[in-house]
Amino acid sequence: MGKYMRIKMDERGRILIPSEEREKLGLKPGAEFELIEERGILLLKPIIQTPIKVQSRREEWGEEAFLDSGEATFGE
């Protein structure tokens, strides 16, 4: 079972996630969550989006990269 914490909701419905927990989970301002309600229990689940890395090589493409279908399948 997870860690138990007692926190308060303000008049606008906001809650504060303690900084120790935000740091532990790597949460930054603007983080998005799924709010799940099940039998009177609310669960906040962070939506973790893994950034897509685009890697490129800084060299020219060789002629072998542009073979036609016959050359690619059967060779020259």
C-alpha positions in Angstrom: 0.0 0.0 0.0 1.2 3.5 -0.7 2.1 6.3 1.6 -0.8 8.1 3.5 -0.9 11.9 3.6 -3.6 14.2 4.8 -4.1 17.3 2.6 -6.8 20.0 2.3 -8.7 21.2 -0.7 -9.0 25.0 -1.1 -12.3 26.9 -1.9 -11.6 26.6 -5.6 -11.2 22.8 -5.5 -7.4 22.8 -5.7 -5.2 20.5 -3.7 -1.4 20.8 -3.2 0.8 17.9 -3.8 3.8 18.2 -1.4 7.1 19.2 -3.0 8.8 16.0 -1.8 6.3 13.9 -3.6 6.4 16.0 -6.8 10.2 15.8 -6.9 10.1 12.0 -6.3 7.7 11.5 -9.2 9.4 14.1 -11.4 6.2 16.2 -11.7 6.6 19.7 -13.2 4.2 22.6 -13.5 1.6 21.8 -16.1 1.7 18.1 -15.5 -1.5 16.3 -16.5 -3.4 13.7 -14.5 -6.2 11.2 -15.0 -8.7 11.5 -12.2 -10.3 8.1 -11.5 -13.2 7.7 -9.1 -14.0 4.2 -7.8 -16.4 3.5 -5.0 -15.9 6.9 -3.4 -12.1 6.9 -3.7 -10.3 9.4 -6.0 -7.1 8.5 -7.6 -4.8 11.0 -9.4 -2.6 9.2 -12.0 0.1 11.3 -13.7 0.1 11.1 -17.5 3.7 10.5 -18.3 4.6 11.4 -21.9 7.9 10.1 -23.1 9.5 12.6 -25.4 10.3 11.2 -28.9 13.9 11.5 -29.7 14.8 12.2 -33.3 18.3 11.1 -34.2 20.0 12.0 -37.4 23.3 11.3 -38.8 25.2 14.2 -40.3 26.4 12.5 -43.4 25.1 12.3 -46.9 22.9 9.4 -48.0 24.8 6.9 -50.2 23.5 5.6 -53.6 22.6 2.3 -51.9 19.8 4.1 -49.9 17.9 4.8 -53.2 17.7 1.5 -55.0 14.7 0.8 -57.1 12.5 -2.1 -56.1 14.2 -4.6 -58.5 17.7 -3.7 -57.3 16.6 -3.8 -53.6 15.0 -7.2 -54.1 17.4 -9.0 -56.5 20.6 -7.0 -56.6 22.1 -5.6 -59.7 
